Amino acid sequence: MEADQSASKEGESCIDLLVIVLDTNPSQHFVRQNPQNLTQILEAVIAFGNAHLMQKAQNKLAVVSCSHHATNFLYPLPRRQVELRQMDGQYEAFNLVEKTVKQQLGSILMNAPRLSAPCESLLAGSMSMALCYISRLQRNLAPGVKMHSRILVLTGSNECASQYMTFMNVFFTAQKLGITIDTCALDKTLSLLQQGCDITSGQFLKVTQLDGLLQYLLWVFLPAPQIRHKLVLPPPPKVDYRASCFCHRELIDIGYVCSVCLSVFCKYSPICTTCHTIFKNPGPLPIKGKKKKKTDKQM
């Protein structure tokens, strides 16, 4: 009985925070194919977020929208609350999440600038904002209260190699803070986010069918990282740890690294384009002369 009581007290004093980073970029392939796919994904995300809140009264949820031009909080709103009407048969907190997320995202999409060409999403900046939000909540915790935090990224965008350094800063910061990063890839396999999941002991999953997105989320990402080792989850994929060059934004196997700022380049350059350090041109290798064989006369 005492052990059960202590376990229940620990559960009450522990908060599980889930921050969902949702990519709403209209340049995503499945959005360009059928814009209704974004609505379907949003419904699955709302149901998944409410399932997280349903697990424990102390659980907290945040939803961040990521696009090609800005990053915005969909839930919770910092200062104002959405006006709600009482819905019979629906818990007020779930109704608040649904209405707030839909209204905020609708307003963002209506005011978003039109795209003339496909643009990459600001995923690294959105994840940085999520880390700042988690750090602020952690700093304001009451004494004796613990908080386990994790970030879930849902994206169908292409590889964002131009944000390589920001991604690496986010991954190692999350590792130092003990924050798990999970990724649900909706279209393509993303090697940079695979690295982040591997560094922070998170889960990476590529969804094969958007119709079953909610089932994937509930099965793989709803359990807390502390209990995932007890479940049968998909095996982690082989992680591609290649770096992205700063000149062409492409993944490379062999390259040149600046000794000052650690920028990576696929070709040698006498001046680092990042920190403007000047390097000496490597000279030709010295040719060693052949040793003369001693003759019998010299002996």
Secondary structure as GFF3:
##gff-version 3
##sequence-region A 1 299
A	DSSP	alpha_helix	2	12	.	.	.	ID=ss1
A	DSSP	beta_strand	14	23	.	.	.	ID=ss2
A	DSSP	alpha_helix	29	33	.	.	.	ID=ss3
A	DSSP	alpha_helix	36	55	.	.	.	ID=ss4
A	DSSP	beta_strand	60	66	.	.	.	ID=ss5
A	DSSP	beta_strand	71	75	.	.	.	ID=ss6
A	DSSP	alpha_helix	92	111	.	.	.	ID=ss7
A	DSSP	alpha_helix	123	139	.	.	.	ID=ss8
A	DSSP	beta_strand	146	155	.	.	.	ID=ss9
A	DSSP	three_ten_helix	161	163	.	.	.	ID=ss10
A	DSSP	alpha_helix	164	177	.	.	.	ID=ss11
A	DSSP	beta_strand	180	185	.	.	.	ID=ss12
A	DSSP	alpha_helix	191	199	.	.	.	ID=ss13
A	DSSP	beta_strand	204	206	.	.	.	ID=ss14
A	DSSP	three_ten_helix	210	212	.	.	.	ID=ss15
A	DSSP	alpha_helix	213	216	.	.	.	ID=ss16
A	DSSP	pi_helix	217	221	.	.	.	ID=ss17
A	DSSP	three_ten_helix	225	230	.	.	.	ID=ss18
A	DSSP	beta_strand	243	244	.	.	.	ID=ss19
A	DSSP	beta_strand	251	252	.	.	.	ID=ss20
A	DSSP	beta_strand	256	257	.	.	.	ID=ss21
A	DSSP	beta_strand	264	265	.	.	.	ID=ss22
###
